[in-house]
Amino acid sequence: MAFASSAKLAVEVTRAGGFGFIGEAFATPESLREDIAYARERFPDLGDKPLPIGLGFIGWLLDANEPQSKQLIDIALENDVQALWLAFGVDLHRWLHYIRTSPANARATHKPLIFVQATSLAEALVAANEWKVDVIIAQGNEAGGHGGAAAPSTMVVLSELLAALPKAHAPPVLAAGGISNGSQVAAYLTAGAAGAVLGTRFALAPESPYAEMNKAAIQAATSSDTVRTNALDWAWNIYSWPAGINGRGVRTKIVDDIEAGVDHKTVQARHAKAVEENDPNYLVTWCGQGASLINERKLAKEIVEELHADIVRSLQTGQRLLA
């Protein structure tokens, strides 16, 4: 989610046994190099292994500045980052093609795994069967941040995809959307997912750069306090998301004003004033419906350890049903 991830958070997730991604949607070449340098310093004994973090990019933002975007991807390839995540593009395939054919890829010691996010069965099948991606993220409607406005629930989109993929040589599928604890992850693993993606849960970690007001809003939110809408983007003066994509966040007076017909310039001015005055009533806070299940803030390491313990406990409980 925008402005909730960092190199520090990704490193700590990986060091704890997960796999951390840095959201680089708004990166510059300089900031990307800084993030990679930070991560590499924390893994001094890699030898010839790839850097065990991933970088996430948004397709329409890559399209908006092609020369810089190619430079960003080349930097990632030259630094042997283990994975690249692509989402929300009108033509994501062109960026997959560039990753695979770039001269930087030819020079790279390790080829990155390519993760592609899908919000529908149709998108996922194209990614699997035509693009031959390494990993698919099946994102459901519960997800925080941006996603498909008409996406089904995470369990439904996951189940549809697993049923449609060929049984042999299919890429692993990760469940994403509204996941906050290990019992949920265990349920998706039991349904056939190869793993799970959590965003909002880690936005409350001290390693996340999310602002304190945003963290407080997430901690106070119930599942019914979040909403899928374009209003939060309009408050940011962002109108470039592909058709069918909107965002889930905490409902505030921004949404009320947009629904009441207040013009966008007025909403943007009110939001700018609220940011200056630290007014939580006109705040943009991206988060998933699983926010209601997050009751305390913990270090990233502690979150990963708690998730692992809960997953094991839930799977063991399920096994007893067969006894």
Buried (B, 14 or more C-beta within 10 A) or exposed (E): BBBBBBBBBBBBBBBBEBBBBBBBBEBEEEEBBEBBEBBBEBBEEEEEEBBBBBBBBBBBBBBEEEEBBBBBBBBBBBBBBBBBBBBBBEEBBBBBEBBBEBEBBEEBEBBBBBBBBBBBBEBBBBBBBEBEBBBBBBBBBBBBBBBBBEBBBBBBBBBBBBEBBEEEEBBEBBBBBBBBBBBBBBBBBEBBBBBBBBBBBBBBBEBBBBBEBBBBBBBEBEEEBBBBBBBBBBBBEEEEBBEEBBBBBBBBBBBEBBEEEBEBEEBBEBBBEBBEEEBBEBBBBBBBBBBBBBEEBBEBBBBBBBBBEBBEEBBEEBEEEEE
